Amino acid sequence: MRVVIALCAVLTAFASVTQAATPASLEQVIQSPHRQAGELLRDQYRHPKQTLEFFQVRPEMTVVEIWPGAGGWYTSILAPWLRDRGTLYAAQFPADSKVAFFRRSRAAFEKKLATQPELYDQVKVTALEAPEHLDIAPAGSVDRVLTFRNVHNWAQAGVTDAVFTSFYKALKPGGLLGVVEHRAPAGRPLEEQLESGYMTETYVIEAAEKAGFVLDGNSPVNANPRDTAEHAQGVWTLPPTLRRGDQDREKYMNIGESDRMTLRFRKPGQ
């Protein structure tokens, strides 16, 4: 009887250790209480689980998140999920950037990481600002590069080619680039794209292909048919920016965040 009891105790202890060592699933990380209420509210527009699954991200991978911004919305998901088995590079703005907004954003992001080291202590912060800062990770070392709503900024600055080339350089052969971007109607002139912040799928695909990528998939997961992409102050009219303040606020909140393309590209090779 004592042997049976002892054996049960050992099995119970082993089960407890095993459970404690089991890494959190993506769904568990997304629902974790460390994510703030404002972050959770945006899940309905950004569909993080479905988006990361479409980009075929796994927790043992090396991933670069491009320009996570001050708040690091996706960092709050990626960093804890990759922490124990993978690696997350955050290609932030340079700390010494000539752009004051970039410096403030970088500082706020680093403060976020320092506030919860148990979640963010393994994040490797690099810099991206073309043409000076393009080494987002060691060449050929990365499984996934992910960028969310950034392409219009590079287009406006005239550095799209340099940035996409940096993605290609960082990725392993066979690695994937995931792009989420505000979507303009097909055929919209480039000048109007730059002014509105909405880019055409053609622009993004051509930029990626010019860098050497091959289109690997196109998902409707972040589409929003309520968004016409026709707003007086471009994409910034909609939440979360709401540039017009209280003017027609209910109208824009009912539309929600922008209509977005979700594209997956592959770097050729094995």
C-alpha positions in Angstrom: 0.0 0.0 0.0 2.8 2.4 0.9 4.5 1.6 -2.4 1.3 2.5 -4.3 0.9 5.7 -2.3 4.5 6.7 -3.0 4.1 5.9 -6.7 1.0 8.1 -6.9 2.9 10.9 -5.2 5.7 10.6 -7.7 3.3 10.6 -10.6 1.5 13.6 -9.3 4.7 15.5 -8.8 5.8 14.6 -12.3 2.5 15.8 -13.8 2.8 19.1 -11.9 6.3 19.7 -13.2 5.3 18.7 -16.8 2.3 21.0 -16.7 4.4 23.9 -15.4 7.0 23.3 -18.1 4.4 23.2 -20.9 4.7 26.5 -22.8 1.6 28.6 -23.3 -0.3 28.2 -26.5 -0.8 31.2 -28.8 -4.4 31.4 -27.7 -3.4 31.4 -24.0 -0.9 34.2 -24.6 -3.5 36.3 -26.5 -5.9 35.9 -23.6 -3.3 36.5 -20.9 -4.0 39.2 -18.3 -0.7 41.0 -19.1 -2.3 42.4 -22.2 -4.1 45.7 -21.5 -7.8 46.3 -22.1 -7.1 48.6 -25.0 -5.0 45.9 -26.7 -7.7 43.3 -26.3 -10.3 45.6 -27.8 -8.3 45.7 -31.1 -8.2 42.0 -31.5 -11.6 42.2 -33.3 -9.9 44.2 -36.0 -6.4 42.7 -36.0 -7.1 39.0 -35.6 -3.7 38.1 -34.1 -4.3 34.4 -33.8 -5.5 33.9 -37.4 -2.9 36.3 -38.7 0.1 34.6 -37.0 -1.2 31.2 -38.1 -1.4 32.4 -41.7 2.2 33.6 -41.4 3.0 30.1 -40.1 4.8 31.4 -37.0 5.8 28.7 -34.5 7.1 29.3 -30.9 10.5 27.8 -31.6 11.2 30.2 -34.5 13.4 33.3 -34.9 11.2 36.2 -35.7 11.7 39.9 -36.5 8.9 42.3 -35.7 9.3 45.4 -37.8 8.7 48.8 -36.2 6.7 47.7 -33.2 6.1 51.3 -32.2 5.9 52.7 -28.7 3.3 50.3 -27.4 4.5 47.1 -29.1 1.0 45.7 -29.7 2.2 42.5 -31.4 5.3 42.4 -29.1 2.9 41.7 -26.2 1.9 38.5 -28.0 5.1 37.5 -29.7 7.6 38.1 -26.9 6.0 35.8 -24.3 5.1 33.2 -26.9 8.6 33.0 -28.3 10.5 33.6 -25.1 11.4 30.1 -24.0 11.9 28.3 -27.3 12.4 31.0 -30.0 13.9 34.4 -30.5 12.2 37.7 -31.1 14.1 40.7 -32.7 12.3 44.0 -32.4 13.5 46.2 -35.3 12.7 49.5 -33.6 13.5 53.1 -34.5 17.1 54.0 -33.8 17.7 55.5 -30.4 19.8 58.3 -32.0 17.3 59.0 -34.9 17.1 62.6 -36.1 13.3 62.2 -36.0 12.1 63.2 -32.5 9.0 61.0 -32.8 11.2 58.0 -33.5 13.4 58.6 -30.5 10.3 59.0 -28.2 8.8 55.8 -29.6 12.0 53.8 -29.0 12.3 55.1 -25.5 8.7 54.2 -24.7 9.1 50.8 -26.1 12.2 50.1 -24.1 10.4 51.3 -21.0 7.6 48.8 -21.7 10.2 45.9 -22.0 11.8 46.9 -18.7 8.5 47.1 -16.9 7.8 43.3 -17.2 11.2 41.6 -17.6 9.6 38.2 -16.9 7.9 38.6 -20.3 10.2 40.8 -22.4 13.8 40.1 -21.1 14.7 38.0 -24.1 13.7 40.5 -26.8 16.6 41.6 -28.9 16.2 45.3 -30.0 17.7 46.3 -33.3 17.2 49.4 -35.5 15.6 50.0 -38.8 15.7 53.4 -40.5 16.8 53.5 -44.1 19.3 54.2 -45.5 21.6 54.2 -42.4 20.1 51.4 -40.3 19.2 48.3 -42.2 20.7 45.4 -40.2 17.6 44.1 -38.5 19.1 40.7 -37.6 22.1 38.7 -38.6 22.0 37.8 -42.3 20.3 34.5 -43.2 19.3 33.8 -39.5 15.6 34.5 -39.4 12.6 32.3 -40.0 10.0 35.1 -40.2 9.9 38.8 -40.7 6.6 40.5 -39.8 5.5 44.0 -40.6 2.1 45.5 -39.6 0.8 48.7 -41.2 4.2 50.2 -42.1 4.6 50.1 -45.9 3.0 53.5 -46.4 5.6 55.1 -44.2 8.4 53.7 -46.3 6.7 54.6 -49.5 6.3 58.2 -48.3 10.0 58.3 -47.4 11.0 56.7 -50.7 12.9 53.8 -49.0 10.6 50.9 -49.8 13.2 49.1 -51.9 15.9 49.3 -49.3 13.6 48.1 -46.5 12.3 45.1 -48.4 15.9 44.2 -49.3 16.8 44.2 -45.7 14.0 41.7 -45.0 15.3 39.5 -47.7 18.9 39.6 -46.3 17.8 38.7 -42.8 15.7 35.7 -43.8 16.9 32.2 -44.2 16.3 30.6 -47.6 12.7 29.4 -47.5 11.8 31.9 -44.8 8.6 33.9 -44.9 7.8 37.6 -44.9 4.4 38.6 -43.5 2.8 41.9 -44.5 -0.3 43.5 -43.1 -1.1 46.9 -44.7 -3.9 49.4 -45.2 -5.5 48.5 -48.6 -6.2 51.0 -51.3 -8.6 50.2 -54.2 -6.8 48.7 -57.2 -5.5 51.3 -59.6 -5.3 54.2 -57.1 -2.5 56.5 -58.3 0.7 56.4 -56.1 0.4 60.0 -55.2 -3.1 59.4 -53.7 -1.8 56.2 -51.9 1.0 58.3 -50.2 -1.5 61.0 -49.2 -4.1 58.6 -47.8 -1.9 55.9 -46.2 -3.7 53.2 -48.1 -1.5 51.2 -50.5 -2.5 48.9 -53.3 -1.8 45.3 -53.2 0.0 45.7 -56.5 2.5 48.2 -55.0 3.3 45.8 -52.1 3.6 42.7 -54.2 5.9 44.5 -56.8 8.1 45.8 -54.0 8.5 42.4 -52.5 9.1 40.7 -55.8 11.7 43.4 -56.7 13.6 42.4 -53.5 13.5 38.7 -54.6 10.5 37.4 -52.8 7.8 35.1 -54.2 4.1 35.7 -53.3 3.1 32.7 -51.2 -0.4 33.5 -50.0 -3.1 36.1 -49.7 -5.6 36.0 -46.8 -8.8 38.0 -46.2 -8.4 37.7 -42.4 -7.9 41.4 -41.9 -10.4 42.6 -44.6 -13.0 45.2 -43.5 -15.7 45.7 -46.2 -17.2 48.6 -44.2 -14.1 50.7 -45.0 -14.2 52.4 -48.4 -10.7 53.8 -48.0 -12.2 57.2 -49.0 -11.7 59.6 -46.0 -10.9 63.3 -45.8 -7.8 62.6 -43.7 -6.9 59.2 -45.0 -6.6 56.1 -42.9 -5.9 58.3 -39.9 -9.6 59.3 -39.9 -10.5 55.8 -38.5 -9.6 54.3 -35.2 -7.3 54.0 -33.4 -6.1 57.5 -34.5 -9.5 59.2 -35.0 -7.8 62.4 -36.3 -11.1 64.3 -36.6 -11.7 63.9 -32.9 -15.3 63.9 -31.9 -16.5 64.9 -35.4 -18.4 61.9 -36.8 -16.8 59.8 -34.2 -19.6 57.3 -34.0 -19.6 56.9 -37.8 -15.9 56.0 -37.8 -16.1 53.8 -34.8 -18.9 51.8 -36.6 -16.5 51.4 -39.6 -13.7 50.2 -37.3 -10.1 49.9 -38.2 -9.0 50.0 -41.8 -9.5 47.4 -44.5 -6.2 45.5 -44.7 -4.3 43.2 -47.0 -2.6 40.2 -45.4 0.2 38.9 -47.7 2.7 36.2 -47.2 6.0 36.1 -49.2 8.7 33.4 -49.4 12.4 33.8 -49.9 13.3 31.1 -52.5 15.5 28.2 -51.4 15.4 25.5 -48.8 
